[in-house]
Amino acid sequence: VAMHMMRGHVLAHVLAEMQGAGVKPLVIKGEQIAHTHYASPELRVRADTDLFISVNDLLPVQDVLQSLGFELTRPRYKSHQFTATKPLHADIELHLDIHWRISNEPEYARLLSYDECLSRGVTFELSGITMQGLHPIHALLLTCVHSWLQVGDQAERLIWIYDIHLLFSALDSDER
C-alpha cells in the first residue's frame, strides 16, 4: 500500500504535467487494470507504468520527464517505446514505459492506433486526477497479445492470466 501511494503521488504529478503540456497520455496495461478492474489498485502488483502517447508527442513528453528529473534509459530507435526512471526513495524507483505504438512487435505495432484508442477510451481516477485508458475490449486484446508474445516463464505469469480473466469477465455478452 505504501509503495502504491508513493508511486501514485509522483505518477499523478507526472500525468498532470503531461496534460499541462498538451499531451493526452493513455494509461495502459497493469496500471489501468489495477484502477479499473481490481477491488483496490494496490492489489495489482506492477513493476512499471505503461503510457501510450501519440508519436507527435514524443518531444514534449521527453521534455516534461526530463524537467521532472527522470532519466531516459532506453534509446527510442530500438523499439516503439522508451523508459523513463526516477528514484523515489532508497531502492524504490518509478519506471515509466512510454509507447508510441501499442506493441513493440512489428506485426502487432499497428494493431490499435493511438487515435482509435483515445477516441474509444474510458476514464478513471488515478491518485486524484482523471485519466484515460483503453476501452475494455482493447485492454483485453492488448493483454492477450502481450502475454502471448512473452517467452519462457514470462508467458505464463499468473497475474496476466488473472488480468485476462478480470477483463473478459467484465464484458457483457455483446462485447464478448
N, C-alpha and C positions, 0 to 999 in steps of 0.2 A: 504494500500500500504506500509506504514511504517513497519507494522508487517511482511508482506511478505518479505520485503527487509532485515529486521533484521534476521528473521529465515533463509532466503535463504543464506545469507552470512555464517552463522555458519554451516548450513547443507552442503553447498559446501565444507567447510573445513573438516568436518567430513567424507564426502564421499571420498574426496581426500586422507585423512589419511588411510581410509579403503583400498582404491585401492593401496596405497603405501605399505600396509601390505600384499598385495597379495589377498585381498578379492574382489569379484565382486558382490557387492550388487545390487539387482534389486529394483528400486523404484516402489512401487505398490500403489493401491487404490487411494485415493484422491489426493495425491501429484503428481502421474503420470498423472492422468486425468487432473489436473489443467494445466500441462505443455503440454499435447498432444491434448486436445480437447476443451479447453476454449480459447476464443479470447485473454485473458491475464490471467496469472496464479493467480494473486491476486483476481480475481473474484470468485474463488473456495475457499470458507471458509473451513478450516480444523483445527482440534484441535491437530493433531499429524501427524507424518510422518511414514509410514509403509515401512519397508525394508524386503526383502526376501533374505535369505542367505543359503548357504549350511550348513548342520548340522556340517560338518567338520571345518567350520569357526567360530564356537561359541566362542572358547577361544581367537583367535586373535581379533574378534570383541569386546569382553568384554575388552580385554587389551587396544585397541585403545580408546574405550569410556571412560574407567577409566582414562587413561592418559590425556584425554581432559577435565577432570573434571565432567563427567556425573556420576550421582548416578543411580545404577541399582536397580530399585524399585520393581520389581516383580520376585519372585523366579522362576527359569527356570523349576523346576519339576512340577509346577502347570498346565502348558499348553505347547503349541508349540511356545511360544514366551516369551520374557521378555521386560520390558520397561526401557528405559534409559531417565533420565530427567536432564536438566541443566538450571539453571536460566540465563536469558539473560539480563533482566532489570526490576527493580521493581517487578511487578506482572506477568511478561512475562517469560514463560519457553518454552524450546524446548523439546517436548516429542517424543521419537523415539520408535516405536514398532518394535522389531526385531523378525522376524518369521523364523523358520527353517522348517516349514510345511505351506502349503498355507492356512490352516484353523485350528482353534482350535477344531472344532467339529470332533470327531474321524471318523465319516462316510465320511467326506469330506477332511480330513487332507492330503490324498494322491491323491486327485483329479488331481492335477498338481504337477509334481516334479520340484525341483529347476533346475536340469539339462535340462529338457524339456523346461522350461520357459527361461532359459539362452540361449539355442540354437535357439529358435524362437523369442527372444525378439526384441524390437525396441529401437533405440537410440533417445535421445532428449537432448536438452540443459537445464541445471538446474543451474542457477546462475553462468554461465561462465564455467561450466565443462560438458562434455558429459557423460550422464548416460544411463543406460539401464533399460527398463521397460518391462512389459508384452506385448505380441502380442495382438492386439486389441480384438481378439476373446477370448483369455484367460482373458483379463481385463474385458470384458463383463460378462463372466462366473463367475469370482470371485465376481464382483459387484452384480450380481443377487443372488448368493448363500449367500453372506454376508448379503445382505438386507433381504433375506428370513429367515435367521437364527436368526435375531434380534427379540426380544419380546417386547410387549407393544407398546408404542409410537415410539420406535426406528424403528420399521418395516416400518413405513410409512413416514420416513423422506423424504421430498420433494427433498432435494439435491441428494439423492441416486437415486430417480426416474429420476431426470434430468440427472444424470450421465449415467444411463442406456439408456436414450433417445439419448444422445450425442454419446455414444459408438456404439449403434445399427445403428444410422443414418449415421455414418461414414463408415460402412461396405459396400462393394459392393455386388451385387446380389449373386455371388458365395459364398462369406463369410457368408451371411445371411442364 
